[in-house]
Every structure is written in C-alpha cells, then in structure tokens.
Amino acid sequence: MNILAWLVLGLIAGAIAKMIYPGHQGGGILGTLILGIIGAFVGGTLYTLLTTGSLALTASGLTIGGVVVAVLGAIVALFIYYAATRSNAV
C-alpha cells in the first residue's frame, strides 16, 4: 500500500475512532493521522493473529473491511495509551 493510501486510511480511521471513544482526545489532525496509522497496524496484526494464528506485522488496506479493522485497532491503541498515561494521583 502506498504512502498516500496510508495517510487517507490513517485520517479516516483516527477520526472515526476519536468519535467513538468516550472522552476528549487532543492532538489535532497530526495526532489523528498517527493514531489511525498505528490503529491500522494494530488492527491488521490482531486480525492476522486471529485468522491465521501467526503473529505478523501487517497493515489493513484501504477497503471497507480495512477501515473497520483500522478503526478497531485505533480504539485499542487509544485504550492502551490512556491506560498507560492515566495518573492515579488524588
């Protein structure tokens, strides 16, 4: 998949994931783009693991199914990011 398709997939997946995930997420357009690209890799890797049983770093493509997998991966990435950076200070 070429770079332009990754950027488009990243913007679409990141924007949808930010709309679905509860709470306020900052970062602007660059943060949304990076989130979506990371989500495409996380979602593609998890999809490959669940369907084939092997762990391979793959990205989802620019299809409807690929966007769904990338959005789910971006939501997982958001959850992990906020769980890791959450402060438990009172």
N, CA, C and O of each residue as an XYZ file, in Angstrom:
360
protein
N       0.856     -1.163      0.000
C       0.000      0.000      0.000
C       0.908      1.234      0.000
O       1.883      1.294      0.749
N       0.584      2.200     -0.833
C       1.453      3.363     -0.924
C       1.202      4.357      0.208
O       0.221      4.243      0.942
N       2.078      5.306      0.335
C       2.055      6.263      1.437
C       0.768      7.093      1.453
O       0.208      7.344      2.520
N       0.304      7.512      0.294
C      -0.909      8.322      0.227
C      -2.118      7.546      0.745
O      -2.956      8.104      1.453
N      -2.212      6.276      0.399
C      -3.319      5.452      0.894
C      -3.223      5.267      2.404
O      -4.248      5.248      3.085
N      -2.004      5.130      2.942
C      -1.839      5.029      4.391
C      -2.281      6.304      5.080
O      -2.908      6.247      6.138
N      -1.969      7.449      4.504
C      -2.378      8.722      5.099
C      -3.898      8.865      5.096
O      -4.482      9.305      6.087
N      -4.537      8.497      3.992
C      -6.000      8.575      3.909
C      -6.632      7.614      4.902
O      -7.558      7.984      5.623
N      -6.137      6.378      4.947
C      -6.655      5.393      5.897
C      -6.440      5.867      7.325
O      -7.319      5.699      8.170
N      -5.284      6.457      7.606
C      -4.999      6.960      8.947
C      -5.942      8.068      9.368
O      -6.421      8.081     10.502
N      -6.214      8.997      8.466
C      -7.141     10.085      8.792
C      -8.554      9.565      9.035
O      -9.216      9.968      9.992
N      -9.010      8.673      8.167
C     -10.365      8.129      8.310
C     -10.486      7.328      9.597
O     -11.402      7.557     10.387
N      -9.570      6.390      9.815
C      -9.652      5.522     10.988
C      -9.464      6.306     12.278
O     -10.178      6.066     13.252
N      -8.522      7.235     12.305
C      -8.295      8.032     13.509
C      -9.476      8.913     13.858
O      -9.838      9.034     15.028
N     -10.082      9.530     12.851
C     -11.237     10.397     13.102
C     -12.431      9.591     13.615
O     -13.107     10.017     14.551
N     -12.691      8.446     13.020
C     -13.812      7.615     13.471
C     -13.559      7.093     14.876
O     -14.470      7.077     15.704
N     -12.332      6.665     15.155
C     -12.013      6.149     16.493
C     -12.156      7.233     17.551
O     -12.638      6.965     18.651
N     -11.738      8.463     17.226
C     -11.880      9.554     18.188
C     -13.344      9.904     18.427
O     -13.704     10.327     19.526
N     -14.199      9.734     17.408
C     -15.635      9.991     17.603
C     -16.268      8.906     18.462
O     -17.167      9.197     19.250
N     -15.824      7.675     18.329
C     -16.409      6.547     19.058
C     -15.915      6.506     20.497
O     -16.706      6.282     21.412
N     -14.618      6.718     20.711
C     -14.023      6.581     22.040
C     -14.528      7.694     22.951
O     -14.498      8.861     22.560
N     -14.992      7.362     24.164
C     -15.537      8.393     25.048
C     -14.450      9.296     25.611
O     -13.301      8.886     25.772
N     -14.831     10.522     25.904
C     -13.908     11.490     26.486
C     -13.305     12.400     25.432
O     -13.585     12.268     24.241
N     -12.476     13.321     25.888
C     -11.838     14.288     24.992
C     -10.431     13.820     24.657
O      -9.642     13.514     25.552
N     -10.118     13.765     23.375
C      -8.771     13.439     22.929
C      -8.223     14.643     22.177
O      -8.866     15.173     21.271
N      -7.057     15.053     22.556
C      -6.411     16.168     21.869
C      -5.564     15.640     20.719
O      -5.734     14.506     20.271
N      -4.666     16.468     20.259
C      -3.724     16.016     19.258
C      -3.903     16.634     17.894
O      -2.954     16.656     17.110
N      -5.063     17.131     17.582
C      -5.286     17.755     16.284
C      -5.213     16.767     15.134
O      -5.356     15.559     15.328
N      -4.992     17.284     13.945
C      -5.008     16.450     12.740
C      -3.803     15.516     12.688
O      -3.922     14.387     12.212
N      -2.649     15.966     13.168
C      -1.466     15.111     13.157
C      -1.635     13.941     14.124
O      -1.275     12.808     13.802
N      -2.178     14.214     15.299
C      -2.439     13.145     16.263
C      -3.445     12.152     15.734
O      -3.297     10.948     15.943
N      -4.473     12.640     15.047
C      -5.479     11.763     14.457
C      -4.853     10.892     13.378
O      -5.150      9.700     13.294
N      -3.999     11.469     12.562
C      -3.326     10.733     11.499
C      -2.434      9.631     12.066
O      -2.478      8.490     11.607
N      -1.634      9.976     13.056
C      -0.738      8.990     13.667
C      -1.533      7.903     14.360
O      -1.189      6.726     14.259
N      -2.594      8.281     15.064
C      -3.454      7.302     15.720
C      -4.044      6.325     14.709
O      -4.064      5.118     14.949
N      -4.516      6.834     13.596
C      -5.111      5.973     12.579
C      -4.107      5.029     11.943
O      -4.431      3.870     11.682
N      -2.897      5.501     11.687
C      -1.868      4.637     11.107
C      -1.452      3.556     12.103
O      -1.295      2.394     11.728
N      -1.273      3.933     13.367
C      -0.972      2.940     14.396
C      -2.129      1.953     14.515
O      -1.912      0.750     14.666
N      -3.353      2.463     14.447
C      -4.529      1.590     14.501
C      -4.584      0.620     13.343
O      -5.002     -0.525     13.516
N      -4.169      1.056     12.158
C      -4.152      0.159     11.012
C      -3.172     -0.992     11.234
O      -3.460     -2.138     10.888
N      -2.016     -0.676     11.812
C      -1.056     -1.740     12.094
C      -1.513     -2.640     13.235
O      -1.385     -3.861     13.145
N      -2.050     -2.052     14.316
C      -2.538     -2.855     15.436
C      -3.706     -3.739     14.989
O      -3.730     -4.935     15.278
N      -4.667     -3.148     14.287
C      -5.816     -3.910     13.813
C      -5.425     -4.983     12.808
O      -5.918     -6.109     12.880
N      -4.549     -4.647     11.879
C      -4.105     -5.630     10.893
C      -3.355     -6.783     11.531
O      -3.533     -7.936     11.138
N      -2.513     -6.478     12.516
C      -1.761     -7.518     13.212
C      -2.690     -8.410     14.026
O      -2.549     -9.632     13.999
N      -3.640     -7.814     14.750
C      -4.596     -8.617     15.529
C      -5.482     -9.461     14.623
O      -5.783    -10.610     14.947
N      -5.899     -8.905     13.496
C      -6.724     -9.653     12.546
C      -5.953    -10.850     11.986
O      -6.498    -11.948     11.877
N      -4.695    -10.633     11.637
C      -3.864    -11.734     11.142
C      -3.664    -12.790     12.214
O      -3.707    -13.985     11.921
N      -3.446    -12.366     13.456
C      -3.263    -13.312     14.560
C      -4.513    -14.146     14.788
O      -4.425    -15.355     14.999
N      -5.682    -13.504     14.747
C      -6.927    -14.227     14.998
C      -7.323    -15.143     13.848
O      -7.905    -16.202     14.084
N      -7.026    -14.767     12.625
C      -7.462    -15.574     11.483
C      -6.472    -16.669     11.101
O      -6.883    -17.747     10.672
N      -5.178    -16.409     11.249
C      -4.191    -17.403     10.826
C      -3.469    -18.057     11.991
O      -2.894    -19.134     11.830
N      -3.485    -17.441     13.146
C      -2.785    -17.989     14.302
C      -1.307    -17.643     14.333
O      -0.583    -18.105     15.215
N      -0.852    -16.842     13.389
C       0.555    -16.442     13.383
C       0.651    -14.936     13.625
O      -0.224    -14.166     13.229
N       1.732    -14.544     14.281
C       1.934    -13.136     14.588
C       2.783    -12.514     13.489
O       3.953    -12.861     13.327
N       2.186    -11.590     12.732
C       2.891    -10.904     11.657
C       2.470     -9.440     11.668
O       1.286     -9.130     11.806
N       3.428     -8.550     11.524
C       3.135     -7.119     11.494
C       2.598     -6.753     10.117
O       3.356     -6.649      9.153
N       1.297     -6.561     10.032
C       0.653     -6.219      8.770
C      -0.266     -5.032      8.987
O      -0.717     -4.780     10.105
N      -0.535     -4.322      7.938
C      -1.461     -3.193      7.992
C      -2.683     -3.531      7.157
O      -2.596     -4.259      6.168
N      -3.800     -3.004      7.560
C      -5.015     -3.223      6.783
C      -4.997     -2.334      5.547
O      -4.336     -1.296      5.527
N      -5.718     -2.744      4.530
C      -5.741     -1.994      3.279
C      -6.839     -0.946      3.261
O      -7.624     -0.835      4.203
N      -6.887     -0.190      2.198
C      -7.867      0.881      2.041
C      -9.129      0.309      1.408
O      -9.462      0.620      0.264
N      -9.827     -0.532      2.168
C     -11.112     -1.100      1.788
C     -12.065     -0.875      2.955
O     -11.654     -0.382      4.006
N     -13.316     -1.226      2.781
C     -14.269     -1.051      3.882
C     -13.879     -1.931      5.066
O     -13.891     -1.480      6.211
N     -13.536     -3.173      4.790
C     -13.082     -4.066      5.860
C     -11.800     -3.577      6.507
O     -11.621     -3.693      7.719
N     -10.907     -3.026      5.689
C      -9.659     -2.490      6.217
C      -9.881     -1.292      7.116
O      -9.197     -1.138      8.128
N     -10.829     -0.444      6.759
C     -11.151      0.721      7.591
C     -11.749      0.263      8.918
O     -11.421      0.818      9.967
N     -12.622     -0.743      8.882
C     -13.219     -1.267     10.124
C     -12.136     -1.832     11.029
O     -12.122     -1.553     12.227
N     -11.228     -2.624     10.468
C     -10.134     -3.203     11.252
C      -9.227     -2.097     11.791
O      -8.789     -2.168     12.940
N      -8.941     -1.081     10.984
C      -8.097      0.024     11.424
C      -8.764      0.837     12.535
O      -8.093      1.270     13.472
N     -10.074      1.046     12.438
C     -10.794      1.773     13.491
C     -10.761      0.984     14.795
O     -10.517      1.550     15.860
N     -11.006     -0.317     14.714
C     -10.933     -1.138     15.922
C      -9.526     -1.126     16.510
O      -9.362     -1.067     17.729
N      -8.514     -1.182     15.653
C      -7.138     -1.094     16.131
C      -6.836      0.251     16.757
O      -6.118      0.319     17.755
N      -7.370      1.327     16.191
C      -7.159      2.661     16.752
C      -7.844      2.804     18.108
O      -7.314      3.463     19.002
N      -9.013      2.195     18.266
C      -9.689      2.224     19.571
C      -8.869      1.466     20.599
O      -8.741      1.916     21.737
N      -8.310      0.316     20.219
C      -7.435     -0.435     21.122
C      -6.206      0.394     21.469
O      -5.788      0.425     22.626
N      -5.623      1.066     20.477
C      -4.449      1.907     20.720
C      -4.791      3.063     21.657
O      -3.997      3.390     22.540
N      -5.957      3.688     21.483
C      -6.390      4.754     22.397
C      -6.557      4.233     23.821
O      -6.135      4.882     24.778
N      -7.169      3.070     23.955
C      -7.378      2.483     25.276
C      -6.039      2.211     25.963
O      -5.860      2.539     27.136
N      -5.106      1.616     25.233
C      -3.793      1.315     25.808
C      -3.054      2.601     26.166
O      -2.436      2.681     27.227
N      -3.110      3.602     25.299
C      -2.430      4.867     25.561
C      -2.979      5.536     26.824
O      -2.210      5.972     27.680
N      -4.300      5.616     26.939
C      -4.879      6.283     28.103
C      -4.738      5.457     29.370
O      -4.674      6.022     30.462
N      -4.689      4.143     29.255
C      -4.452      3.307     30.432
C      -3.002      3.462     30.929
O      -2.748      3.428     32.133
N      -2.069      3.629     30.003
C      -0.673      3.759     30.372
C      -0.336      5.154     30.913
O       0.542      5.293     31.765
N      -1.026      6.175     30.424
C      -0.693      7.540     30.837
C      -1.597      8.104     31.919
O      -1.391      9.227     32.378
N      -2.584      7.345     32.325
C      -3.511      7.847     33.348
C      -2.798      7.995     34.679
O      -2.059      7.105     35.102
N      -3.018      9.105     35.326
C      -2.427      9.369     36.629
C      -3.426      8.985     37.710
O      -4.595      9.367     37.645
N      -2.974      8.237     38.696
C      -3.845      7.830     39.792
C      -3.703      8.755     40.996
O      -4.150      8.411     42.090
N      -3.103      9.895     40.818
C      -2.924     10.848     41.904
C      -4.264     11.464     42.270
O      -5.110     11.714     41.412
N      -4.435     11.701     43.555
C      -5.688     12.267     44.049
C      -5.606     13.755     44.112
O      -6.571     14.410     44.506
